Amino acid sequence: MPHVVVKLWPGKSEQQKTRLAEAITNDVMSILRYGDESVSVAFEEIRSKDWMEKVYEPDIKSKWDKLYKKPGYESI
């Protein structure tokens, strides 16, 4: 714990995802004071045509009050 899930459009390289996972892990360890063994990071690739249904509506719009970083859009 914690487990971080990054939802993004397809097309990023494995190297980019690995670098981002490492950066997220390092920040979680530094800021929240967890060890490397406690952090997990996953990526879920969501096609742009599915973003509204699979991400925006359930994870952003319906949880707006829980977002610490809000997107600069209301819908796509």
Biopython code that builds the backbone (N, CA, C, O; Angstrom):
import numpy as np
from Bio.PDB.StructureBuilder import StructureBuilder

atoms = [
    (1, "MET", "N", (0.846, -1.150, 0.000)),
    (1, "MET", "CA", (0.000, 0.000, 0.000)),
    (1, "MET", "C", (0.893, 1.214, 0.000)),
    (1, "MET", "O", (1.810, 1.224, 0.821)),
    (2, "PRO", "N", (0.752, 2.184, -0.770)),
    (2, "PRO", "CA", (-0.355, 2.441, -1.669)),
    (2, "PRO", "C", (-0.167, 1.818, -3.059)),
    (2, "PRO", "O", (0.940, 1.486, -3.483)),
    (3, "HIS", "N", (-1.288, 1.681, -3.729)),
    (3, "HIS", "CA", (-1.332, 1.200, -5.106)),
    (3, "HIS", "C", (-1.843, 2.344, -5.970)),
    (3, "HIS", "O", (-2.930, 2.869, -5.729)),
    (4, "VAL", "N", (-1.068, 2.731, -6.970)),
    (4, "VAL", "CA", (-1.409, 3.853, -7.842)),
    (4, "VAL", "C", (-1.759, 3.303, -9.221)),
    (4, "VAL", "O", (-1.003, 2.517, -9.792)),
    (5, "VAL", "N", (-2.904, 3.718, -9.752)),
    (5, "VAL", "CA", (-3.323, 3.306, -11.086)),
    (5, "VAL", "C", (-3.317, 4.538, -11.988)),
    (5, "VAL", "O", (-3.969, 5.540, -11.696)),
    (6, "VAL", "N", (-2.581, 4.447, -13.072)),
    (6, "VAL", "CA", (-2.521, 5.523, -14.061)),
    (6, "VAL", "C", (-3.328, 5.079, -15.273)),
    (6, "VAL", "O", (-3.018, 4.068, -15.902)),
    (7, "LYS", "N", (-4.364, 5.845, -15.591)),
    (7, "LYS", "CA", (-5.185, 5.552, -16.764)),
    (7, "LYS", "C", (-4.795, 6.560, -17.839)),
    (7, "LYS", "O", (-4.780, 7.766, -17.594)),
    (8, "LEU", "N", (-4.482, 6.063, -19.016)),
    (8, "LEU", "CA", (-4.012, 6.915, -20.082)),
    (8, "LEU", "C", (-4.360, 6.329, -21.435)),
    (8, "LEU", "O", (-4.676, 5.145, -21.552)),
    (9, "TRP", "N", (-4.300, 7.171, -22.455)),
    (9, "TRP", "CA", (-4.527, 6.688, -23.810)),
    (9, "TRP", "C", (-3.368, 5.800, -24.231)),
    (9, "TRP", "O", (-2.246, 6.004, -23.768)),
    (10, "PRO", "N", (-3.607, 4.819, -25.097)),
    (10, "PRO", "CA", (-2.534, 3.968, -25.609)),
    (10, "PRO", "C", (-1.516, 4.794, -26.400)),
    (10, "PRO", "O", (-1.819, 5.886, -26.881)),
    (11, "GLY", "N", (-0.326, 4.256, -26.522)),
    (11, "GLY", "CA", (0.679, 4.877, -27.372)),
    (11, "GLY", "C", (1.963, 5.258, -26.670)),
    (11, "GLY", "O", (2.946, 5.595, -27.330)),
    (12, "LYS", "N", (1.981, 5.214, -25.361)),
    (12, "LYS", "CA", (3.221, 5.522, -24.654)),
    (12, "LYS", "C", (4.110, 4.281, -24.656)),
    (12, "LYS", "O", (3.616, 3.155, -24.590)),
    (13, "SER", "N", (5.406, 4.491, -24.730)),
    (13, "SER", "CA", (6.348, 3.375, -24.807)),
    (13, "SER", "C", (6.510, 2.712, -23.438)),
    (13, "SER", "O", (6.163, 3.283, -22.404)),
    (14, "GLU", "N", (7.035, 1.517, -23.463)),
    (14, "GLU", "CA", (7.330, 0.817, -22.207)),
    (14, "GLU", "C", (8.350, 1.607, -21.396)),
    (14, "GLU", "O", (8.276, 1.648, -20.168)),
    (15, "GLN", "N", (9.298, 2.231, -22.079)),
    (15, "GLN", "CA", (10.301, 3.040, -21.386)),
    (15, "GLN", "C", (9.640, 4.224, -20.676)),
    (15, "GLN", "O", (9.990, 4.531, -19.537)),
    (16, "GLN", "N", (8.697, 4.886, -21.329)),
    (16, "GLN", "CA", (8.003, 6.007, -20.699)),
    (16, "GLN", "C", (7.206, 5.551, -19.490)),
    (16, "GLN", "O", (7.218, 6.208, -18.449)),
    (17, "LYS", "N", (6.512, 4.422, -19.626)),
    (17, "LYS", "CA", (5.714, 3.913, -18.498)),
    (17, "LYS", "C", (6.611, 3.482, -17.347)),
    (17, "LYS", "O", (6.279, 3.711, -16.184)),
    (18, "THR", "N", (7.728, 2.869, -17.654)),
    (18, "THR", "CA", (8.675, 2.464, -16.612)),
    (18, "THR", "C", (9.233, 3.680, -15.890)),
    (18, "THR", "O", (9.323, 3.687, -14.662)),
    (19, "ARG", "N", (9.609, 4.708, -16.642)),
    (19, "ARG", "CA", (10.140, 5.932, -16.033)),
    (19, "ARG", "C", (9.094, 6.607, -15.149)),
    (19, "ARG", "O", (9.413, 7.074, -14.056)),
    (20, "LEU", "N", (7.851, 6.660, -15.618)),
    (20, "LEU", "CA", (6.793, 7.268, -14.820)),
    (20, "LEU", "C", (6.527, 6.457, -13.550)),
    (20, "LEU", "O", (6.347, 7.028, -12.475)),
    (21, "ALA", "N", (6.504, 5.131, -13.674)),
    (21, "ALA", "CA", (6.297, 4.275, -12.497)),
    (21, "ALA", "C", (7.411, 4.494, -11.471)),
    (21, "ALA", "O", (7.148, 4.539, -10.270)),
    (22, "GLU", "N", (8.641, 4.628, -11.939)),
    (22, "GLU", "CA", (9.766, 4.884, -11.038)),
    (22, "GLU", "C", (9.626, 6.247, -10.365)),
    (22, "GLU", "O", (9.893, 6.375, -9.170)),
    (23, "ALA", "N", (9.212, 7.264, -11.118)),
    (23, "ALA", "CA", (9.049, 8.602, -10.551)),
    (23, "ALA", "C", (7.926, 8.622, -9.514)),
    (23, "ALA", "O", (8.065, 9.220, -8.447)),
    (24, "ILE", "N", (6.825, 7.970, -9.836)),
    (24, "ILE", "CA", (5.706, 7.899, -8.885)),
    (24, "ILE", "C", (6.151, 7.169, -7.623)),
    (24, "ILE", "O", (5.880, 7.627, -6.513)),
    (25, "THR", "N", (6.822, 6.053, -7.785)),
    (25, "THR", "CA", (7.310, 5.285, -6.638)),
    (25, "THR", "C", (8.235, 6.121, -5.773)),
    (25, "THR", "O", (8.099, 6.136, -4.549)),
    (26, "ASN", "N", (9.176, 6.816, -6.401)),
    (26, "ASN", "CA", (10.116, 7.644, -5.636)),
    (26, "ASN", "C", (9.398, 8.754, -4.881)),
    (26, "ASN", "O", (9.740, 9.039, -3.733)),
    (27, "ASP", "N", (8.406, 9.385, -5.508)),
    (27, "ASP", "CA", (7.663, 10.439, -4.818)),
    (27, "ASP", "C", (6.827, 9.886, -3.668)),
    (27, "ASP", "O", (6.760, 10.504, -2.605)),
    (28, "VAL", "N", (6.198, 8.746, -3.861)),
    (28, "VAL", "CA", (5.423, 8.128, -2.781)),
    (28, "VAL", "C", (6.345, 7.803, -1.606)),
    (28, "VAL", "O", (6.002, 8.057, -0.452)),
    (29, "MET", "N", (7.503, 7.247, -1.903)),
    (29, "MET", "CA", (8.449, 6.907, -0.835)),
    (29, "MET", "C", (8.927, 8.157, -0.104)),
    (29, "MET", "O", (9.005, 8.170, 1.125)),
    (30, "SER", "N", (9.240, 9.194, -0.848)),
    (30, "SER", "CA", (9.764, 10.426, -0.260)),
    (30, "SER", "C", (8.708, 11.193, 0.525)),
    (30, "SER", "O", (8.958, 11.625, 1.651)),
    (31, "ILE", "N", (7.541, 11.360, -0.061)),
    (31, "ILE", "CA", (6.505, 12.196, 0.555)),
    (31, "ILE", "C", (5.727, 11.462, 1.640)),
    (31, "ILE", "O", (5.463, 12.020, 2.704)),
    (32, "LEU", "N", (5.361, 10.216, 1.373)),
    (32, "LEU", "CA", (4.528, 9.472, 2.327)),
    (32, "LEU", "C", (5.329, 8.561, 3.248)),
    (32, "LEU", "O", (4.776, 7.969, 4.176)),
    (33, "ARG", "N", (6.610, 8.450, 2.996)),
    (33, "ARG", "CA", (7.511, 7.656, 3.852)),
    (33, "ARG", "C", (7.191, 6.162, 3.854)),
    (33, "ARG", "O", (7.215, 5.514, 4.901)),
    (34, "TYR", "N", (6.891, 5.622, 2.672)),
    (34, "TYR", "CA", (6.742, 4.178, 2.520)),
    (34, "TYR", "C", (8.003, 3.629, 1.887)),
    (34, "TYR", "O", (8.706, 4.350, 1.179)),
    (35, "GLY", "N", (8.299, 2.362, 2.133)),
    (35, "GLY", "CA", (9.416, 1.702, 1.483)),
    (35, "GLY", "C", (9.023, 1.236, 0.090)),
    (35, "GLY", "O", (7.840, 1.110, -0.227)),
    (36, "ASP", "N", (10.021, 0.986, -0.725)),
    (36, "ASP", "CA", (9.810, 0.524, -2.094)),
    (36, "ASP", "C", (8.924, -0.719, -2.148)),
    (36, "ASP", "O", (8.124, -0.873, -3.071)),
    (37, "GLU", "N", (9.064, -1.593, -1.172)),
    (37, "GLU", "CA", (8.306, -2.845, -1.155)),
    (37, "GLU", "C", (6.810, -2.624, -0.919)),
    (37, "GLU", "O", (6.009, -3.535, -1.128)),
    (38, "SER", "N", (6.433, -1.425, -0.488)),
    (38, "SER", "CA", (5.034, -1.138, -0.185)),
    (38, "SER", "C", (4.282, -0.462, -1.324)),
    (38, "SER", "O", (3.062, -0.312, -1.254)),
    (39, "VAL", "N", (4.986, -0.055, -2.361)),
    (39, "VAL", "CA", (4.384, 0.730, -3.434)),
    (39, "VAL", "C", (4.204, -0.128, -4.681)),
    (39, "VAL", "O", (5.105, -0.871, -5.070)),
    (40, "SER", "N", (3.027, -0.017, -5.307)),
    (40, "SER", "CA", (2.809, -0.660, -6.608)),
    (40, "SER", "C", (2.164, 0.359, -7.544)),
    (40, "SER", "O", (1.394, 1.221, -7.119)),
    (41, "VAL", "N", (2.498, 0.238, -8.820)),
    (41, "VAL", "CA", (1.995, 1.157, -9.838)),
    (41, "VAL", "C", (1.519, 0.335, -11.024)),
    (41, "VAL", "O", (2.226, -0.555, -11.497)),
    (42, "ALA", "N", (0.323, 0.634, -11.500)),
    (42, "ALA", "CA", (-0.237, -0.062, -12.665)),
    (42, "ALA", "C", (-0.646, 0.963, -13.717)),
    (42, "ALA", "O", (-0.921, 2.122, -13.405)),
    (43, "PHE", "N", (-0.680, 0.515, -14.962)),
    (43, "PHE", "CA", (-1.149, 1.348, -16.066)),
    (43, "PHE", "C", (-2.321, 0.663, -16.733)),
    (43, "PHE", "O", (-2.285, -0.540, -16.991)),
    (44, "GLU", "N", (-3.356, 1.427, -17.009)),
    (44, "GLU", "CA", (-4.511, 0.942, -17.756)),
    (44, "GLU", "C", (-4.656, 1.820, -18.982)),
    (44, "GLU", "O", (-4.916, 3.019, -18.874)),
    (45, "GLU", "N", (-4.489, 1.224, -20.139)),
    (45, "GLU", "CA", (-4.641, 1.983, -21.370)),
    (45, "GLU", "C", (-6.108, 1.975, -21.793)),
    (45, "GLU", "O", (-6.723, 0.920, -21.954)),
    (46, "ILE", "N", (-6.652, 3.182, -21.969)),
    (46, "ILE", "CA", (-8.061, 3.358, -22.324)),
    (46, "ILE", "C", (-8.104, 4.110, -23.656)),
    (46, "ILE", "O", (-7.518, 5.186, -23.782)),
    (47, "ARG", "N", (-8.783, 3.556, -24.633)),
    (47, "ARG", "CA", (-8.892, 4.216, -25.926)),
    (47, "ARG", "C", (-9.634, 5.542, -25.773)),
    (47, "ARG", "O", (-10.534, 5.670, -24.944)),
    (48, "SER", "N", (-9.249, 6.513, -26.575)),
    (48, "SER", "CA", (-9.853, 7.843, -26.467)),
    (48, "SER", "C", (-11.370, 7.792, -26.615)),
    (48, "SER", "O", (-12.080, 8.542, -25.946)),
    (49, "LYS", "N", (-11.869, 6.921, -27.478)),
    (49, "LYS", "CA", (-13.322, 6.848, -27.674)),
    (49, "LYS", "C", (-14.040, 6.267, -26.457)),
    (49, "LYS", "O", (-15.252, 6.433, -26.319)),
    (50, "ASP", "N", (-13.305, 5.589, -25.573)),
    (50, "ASP", "CA", (-13.884, 5.002, -24.364)),
    (50, "ASP", "C", (-13.641, 5.840, -23.106)),
    (50, "ASP", "O", (-14.134, 5.505, -22.028)),
    (51, "TRP", "N", (-12.880, 6.930, -23.246)),
    (51, "TRP", "CA", (-12.462, 7.721, -22.083)),
    (51, "TRP", "C", (-13.640, 8.250, -21.275)),
    (51, "TRP", "O", (-13.647, 8.147, -20.049)),
    (52, "MET", "N", (-14.626, 8.812, -21.946)),
    (52, "MET", "CA", (-15.778, 9.378, -21.234)),
    (52, "MET", "C", (-16.480, 8.326, -20.382)),
    (52, "MET", "O", (-16.764, 8.563, -19.208)),
    (53, "GLU", "N", (-16.755, 7.181, -20.963)),
    (53, "GLU", "CA", (-17.503, 6.131, -20.275)),
    (53, "GLU", "C", (-16.676, 5.424, -19.205)),
    (53, "GLU", "O", (-17.180, 5.143, -18.118)),
    (54, "LYS", "N", (-15.417, 5.137, -19.505)),
    (54, "LYS", "CA", (-14.616, 4.302, -18.610)),
    (54, "LYS", "C", (-13.770, 5.068, -17.606)),
    (54, "LYS", "O", (-13.338, 4.502, -16.601)),
    (55, "VAL", "N", (-13.526, 6.353, -17.866)),
    (55, "VAL", "CA", (-12.682, 7.127, -16.948)),
    (55, "VAL", "C", (-13.374, 8.406, -16.476)),
    (55, "VAL", "O", (-13.562, 8.602, -15.275)),
    (56, "TYR", "N", (-13.751, 9.268, -17.408)),
    (56, "TYR", "CA", (-14.283, 10.576, -17.012)),
    (56, "TYR", "C", (-15.515, 10.464, -16.122)),
    (56, "TYR", "O", (-15.544, 11.031, -15.030)),
    (57, "GLU", "N", (-16.521, 9.743, -16.574)),
    (57, "GLU", "CA", (-17.762, 9.644, -15.789)),
    (57, "GLU", "C", (-17.541, 8.970, -14.428)),
    (57, "GLU", "O", (-17.906, 9.547, -13.404)),
    (58, "PRO", "N", (-16.949, 7.754, -14.386)),
    (58, "PRO", "CA", (-16.851, 7.074, -13.089)),
    (58, "PRO", "C", (-15.726, 7.568, -12.171)),
    (58, "PRO", "O", (-15.878, 7.546, -10.950)),
    (59, "ASP", "N", (-14.600, 8.014, -12.744)),
    (59, "ASP", "CA", (-13.432, 8.327, -11.918)),
    (59, "ASP", "C", (-13.184, 9.819, -11.717)),
    (59, "ASP", "O", (-12.539, 10.216, -10.747)),
    (60, "ILE", "N", (-13.683, 10.631, -12.612)),
    (60, "ILE", "CA", (-13.431, 12.071, -12.512)),
    (60, "ILE", "C", (-14.706, 12.807, -12.117)),
    (60, "ILE", "O", (-14.776, 13.401, -11.041)),
    (61, "LYS", "N", (-15.694, 12.770, -12.970)),
    (61, "LYS", "CA", (-16.922, 13.536, -12.714)),
    (61, "LYS", "C", (-17.620, 13.115, -11.429)),
    (61, "LYS", "O", (-18.027, 13.963, -10.635)),
    (62, "SER", "N", (-17.758, 11.816, -11.222)),
    (62, "SER", "CA", (-18.501, 11.357, -10.042)),
    (62, "SER", "C", (-17.688, 11.441, -8.751)),
    (62, "SER", "O", (-18.239, 11.249, -7.668)),
    (63, "LYS", "N", (-16.391, 11.724, -8.848)),
    (63, "LYS", "CA", (-15.535, 11.833, -7.659)),
    (63, "LYS", "C", (-14.823, 13.177, -7.619)),
    (63, "LYS", "O", (-13.735, 13.293, -7.055)),
    (64, "TRP", "N", (-15.436, 14.188, -8.215)),
    (64, "TRP", "CA", (-14.820, 15.505, -8.361)),
    (64, "TRP", "C", (-14.300, 16.051, -7.028)),
    (64, "TRP", "O", (-13.220, 16.638, -6.974)),
    (65, "ASP", "N", (-15.062, 15.857, -5.968)),
    (65, "ASP", "CA", (-14.671, 16.385, -4.654)),
    (65, "ASP", "C", (-13.485, 15.652, -4.042)),
    (65, "ASP", "O", (-12.921, 16.129, -3.058)),
    (66, "LYS", "N", (-13.091, 14.510, -4.593)),
    (66, "LYS", "CA", (-11.958, 13.750, -4.073)),
    (66, "LYS", "C", (-10.679, 13.982, -4.869)),
    (66, "LYS", "O", (-9.614, 13.504, -4.478)),
    (67, "LEU", "N", (-10.769, 14.709, -5.979)),
    (67, "LEU", "CA", (-9.602, 14.949, -6.824)),
    (67, "LEU", "C", (-8.714, 16.030, -6.209)),
    (67, "LEU", "O", (-9.196, 17.112, -5.873)),
    (68, "TYR", "N", (-7.447, 15.746, -6.063)),
    (68, "TYR", "CA", (-6.487, 16.737, -5.598)),
    (68, "TYR", "C", (-5.892, 17.502, -6.763)),
    (68, "TYR", "O", (-5.405, 18.618, -6.588)),
    (69, "LYS", "N", (-5.925, 16.923, -7.935)),
    (69, "LYS", "CA", (-5.523, 17.592, -9.168)),
    (69, "LYS", "C", (-6.648, 17.365, -10.163)),
    (69, "LYS", "O", (-6.858, 16.250, -10.640)),
    (70, "LYS", "N", (-7.365, 18.431, -10.470)),
    (70, "LYS", "CA", (-8.497, 18.335, -11.397)),
    (70, "LYS", "C", (-8.017, 18.602, -12.820)),
    (70, "LYS", "O", (-7.084, 19.379, -13.022)),
    (71, "PRO", "N", (-8.649, 17.964, -13.808)),
    (71, "PRO", "CA", (-8.265, 18.224, -15.193)),
    (71, "PRO", "C", (-8.743, 19.601, -15.632)),
    (71, "PRO", "O", (-9.611, 20.207, -15.002)),
    (72, "GLY", "N", (-8.169, 20.073, -16.705)),
    (72, "GLY", "CA", (-8.559, 21.368, -17.241)),
    (72, "GLY", "C", (-9.667, 21.273, -18.257)),
    (72, "GLY", "O", (-9.826, 22.173, -19.082)),
    (73, "TYR", "N", (-10.436, 20.206, -18.219)),
    (73, "TYR", "CA", (-11.554, 20.021, -19.115)),
    (73, "TYR", "C", (-12.733, 19.475, -18.329)),
    (73, "TYR", "O", (-12.567, 18.890, -17.259)),
    (74, "GLU", "N", (-13.921, 19.672, -18.872)),
    (74, "GLU", "CA", (-15.113, 19.111, -18.232)),
    (74, "GLU", "C", (-15.587, 17.867, -18.954)),
    (74, "GLU", "O", (-16.252, 17.016, -18.364)),
    (75, "SER", "N", (-15.256, 17.762, -20.200)),
    (75, "SER", "CA", (-15.542, 16.557, -20.984)),
    (75, "SER", "C", (-14.703, 16.622, -22.241)),
    (75, "SER", "O", (-14.141, 17.662, -22.584)),
    (76, "ILE", "N", (-14.631, 15.511, -22.910)),
    (76, "ILE", "CA", (-13.828, 15.438, -24.146)),
    (76, "ILE", "C", (-14.764, 15.462, -25.332)),
    (76, "ILE", "O", (-14.313, 15.411, -26.476)),
]
sb = StructureBuilder()
sb.init_structure("model")
sb.init_model(0)
sb.init_chain("A")
sb.init_seg("    ")
for serial, (resi, resn, name, xyz) in enumerate(atoms, 1):
    if name == "N":
        sb.init_residue(resn, " ", resi, " ")
    sb.init_atom(name, np.array(xyz, "f"), 0.0, 1.0, " ", f" {name:<3s}", serial, name[0])
structure = sb.get_structure()
